[in-house]
């Protein structure tokens, strides 16, 4: 375990030497994710995968720079410890959200305790923490593309051009999207080639992800 923590520390240092969004950093972050996945906190709740997805988003955005939170500081603990702390907080948020939703669905808006003139009206919703904001769809899509857990997006590429793959193109086409003209100039490929590949290979995978997450009806 000590050897793995040291390996992760080295990989983090290497990843942070490259600019954010670069392929070099993405490859190293993917390697870190694969090494840490089996050591993260696990539980069989309906919202675990959502919390885990938010954790990976937090990881990608704060492992080197403080983009949406506090940047990772190795002097405070290992990468696994840092990720588990964040994951458990997100699970708690989802738990509170679920509890609040259950209360809201109760036919009676308030509960009565006691009887007669001394009865006390209790609003159970007031006793729960504020509902966490729902994760934006765009951020969830970006996390799914950046993490690419099974490597499918990176390995699906234009023939003979491993650098022009679904991961790169989807990220480029997310708002604010690069135009096909810009991408054609960047990769040195005709617009029809890029557009056709995107429609045939990238869009179906995006749709499958959207259906799985409930953004689209099957």
C-alpha positions in Angstrom: 0.0 0.0 0.0 2.9 2.3 0.8 4.5 1.6 -2.6 1.2 2.4 -4.3 0.8 5.7 -2.5 4.3 6.6 -3.5 3.6 5.6 -7.1 0.5 7.8 -7.1 2.4 10.7 -5.6 4.9 10.5 -8.5 2.2 10.2 -11.1 0.4 13.3 -9.7 3.7 15.3 -9.8 4.3 14.2 -13.4 0.7 15.0 -14.4 0.9 18.5 -12.9 4.0 19.3 -15.0 1.8 19.3 -18.1 -0.8 22.0 -18.9 -4.5 21.4 -18.1 -6.3 19.7 -21.0 -3.2 18.3 -22.6 -3.2 14.7 -23.7 -0.1 14.0 -21.6 -1.9 15.1 -18.4 -5.1 13.2 -19.3 -3.1 10.0 -19.8 -1.5 10.3 -16.4 -4.8 11.2 -14.7 -6.4 8.2 -16.3 -3.6 6.0 -14.9 -4.2 7.5 -11.4 -7.9 6.8 -11.6 -7.4 3.2 -12.6 -4.9 2.7 -9.7 -7.2 4.3 -7.1 -10.6 3.0 -8.2 -10.5 -0.3 -6.2 -9.3 1.6 -3.1 -12.1 4.1 -2.9 -15.0 3.9 -0.4 -17.8 1.7 -1.7 -21.4 1.3 -0.7 -24.6 -0.1 -2.3 -26.7 3.0 -2.5 -28.7 4.1 -5.5 -26.8 7.4 -5.7 -23.2 6.0 -5.2 -22.3 6.2 -8.9 -23.5 9.8 -9.1 -21.4 10.7 -6.1 -18.4 8.9 -7.6 -18.8 10.8 -10.8 -18.8 14.1 -9.0 -15.7 12.9 -7.2 -13.9 12.2 -10.4 -14.9 15.6 -11.7 -13.5 17.2 -8.5 -10.3 15.1 -9.0 -9.7 16.3 -12.6 -10.3 19.9 -11.7 -8.4 20.2 -8.5 -5.6 17.6 -8.5 -3.1 20.2 -9.7 -4.9 23.6 -9.6 -7.7 24.9 -7.3 -10.4 25.2 -9.9 -13.6 24.4 -8.0 -12.2 23.6 -4.5 -8.9 23.3 -2.7 -6.1 21.8 -4.7 -4.7 18.5 -3.6 -1.9 18.9 -1.1 0.2 15.7 -0.6 1.5 16.8 2.8 -2.0 16.3 4.2 -2.4 12.7 3.0 -2.5 10.3 0.0 -4.6 10.8 -3.1 -6.9 8.0 -1.9 -7.5 9.7 1.5 -8.2 13.0 -0.3 -10.7 11.4 -2.7 -12.4 9.3 -0.1 -13.0 12.4 2.1 -14.7 14.2 -0.8 -16.6 11.1 -1.9 -18.1 10.6 1.6 -19.2 14.2 1.7 -21.0 13.9 -1.6 -22.7 10.7 -0.4 -23.9 12.5 2.6 -25.3 15.3 0.3 -27.2 12.7 -1.8 -28.5 11.0 1.4 -29.9 14.3 2.7 -31.3 15.1 -0.7 -33.0 11.7 -0.8 -34.4 12.1 2.7 -35.8 15.5 1.8 -37.4 14.2 -1.3 -39.1 11.4 0.7 -40.5 14.0 3.1 -41.8 16.2 0.3 -43.7 13.2 -1.1 -45.6 12.6 2.1 -49.2 13.5 1.5 -49.4 15.5 4.7 -47.2 18.5 4.6 -46.9 18.8 8.4 -47.1 16.3 11.2 -48.9 16.7 14.5 -47.4 15.9 17.8 -49.4 15.9 21.0 -53.1 16.6 21.1 -55.7 19.2 21.9 -54.9 22.9 22.3 -51.3 22.2 23.2 -50.5 20.3 20.0 -47.3 21.4 18.2 -47.0 21.6 14.4 -43.8 20.2 13.1 -42.5 20.8 9.6 -40.1 17.9 9.0 -38.6 19.6 5.9 -37.2 22.4 8.2 -35.2 19.9 10.1 -33.3 18.7 7.0 -30.2 20.3 5.5 -30.5 22.4 2.4 -30.8 20.4 -0.8 -27.5 20.3 -2.7 -27.6 21.7 -6.2 -28.1 19.1 -8.9 -24.9 18.5 -10.9 -25.0 20.3 -14.2 -25.5 18.0 -17.2 -22.6 19.5 -19.1 -20.2 18.9 -16.2 -21.3 15.3 -16.0 -20.8 14.8 -19.7 -17.3 16.4 -19.5 -16.3 14.2 -16.5 -17.5 11.0 -18.4 -15.4 12.0 -21.4 -12.3 13.0 -19.5 -12.3 10.0 -17.2 -13.1 7.5 -20.0 -12.9 4.6 -17.5 -12.7 1.8 -20.1 -10.7 3.7 -22.7 -13.4 3.3 -25.3 -13.4 7.0 -26.3 -9.7 7.2 -26.7 -9.4 4.0 -28.6 -12.1 4.9 -31.1 -10.3 7.1 -33.6 -10.1 8.1 -37.3 -8.3 5.4 -39.2 -4.5 6.0 -39.0 -5.0 9.0 -36.6 -5.0 7.8 -33.0 -4.7 11.5 -32.0 -8.1 12.2 -33.5 -10.4 10.2 -31.3 -13.9 10.4 -29.7 -12.5 11.7 -26.5 -10.7 14.6 -28.2 -13.5 15.5 -30.5 -16.3 15.4 -28.0 -14.3 17.6 -25.6 -13.7 20.0 -28.5 -17.3 20.1 -29.4 -18.6 20.7 -25.9 -19.7 24.4 -25.3 -18.0 26.7 -26.2 -17.4 24.3 -29.1 -14.6 24.6 -31.7 -15.9 24.9 -35.2 -15.4 22.2 -37.8 -13.2 24.6 -39.7 -11.0 25.1 -36.7 -10.7 21.4 -36.1 -10.0 20.7 -39.8 -7.1 23.2 -39.6 -5.9 21.8 -36.3 -5.8 18.1 -37.3 -5.2 18.6 -41.0 -8.2 16.6 -42.0 -11.2 17.5 -44.3 -14.3 18.8 -42.5 -16.5 15.9 -44.0 -14.1 13.3 -42.6 -14.2 14.8 -39.1 -18.0 15.5 -39.2 -18.8 12.0 -40.5 -16.6 10.3 -37.9 -18.2 12.4 -35.2 -21.8 11.4 -36.3 -21.0 7.7 -36.7 -18.8 7.1 -33.7 -19.1 9.9 -31.2 -22.8 10.8 -31.3 -24.1 7.2 -30.6 -21.8 7.0 -27.6 -23.0 10.3 -26.3 -26.6 9.3 -26.7 -26.0 6.0 -24.9 -24.4 7.9 -22.0 -27.3 10.4 -21.9 -29.9 7.6 -21.9 -28.1 5.8 -19.1 -28.0 8.9 -17.0 -31.7 9.6 -17.7 -31.1 12.8 -19.8 -32.9 11.2 -22.7 -35.8 8.8 -22.9 -35.0 5.4 -24.4 
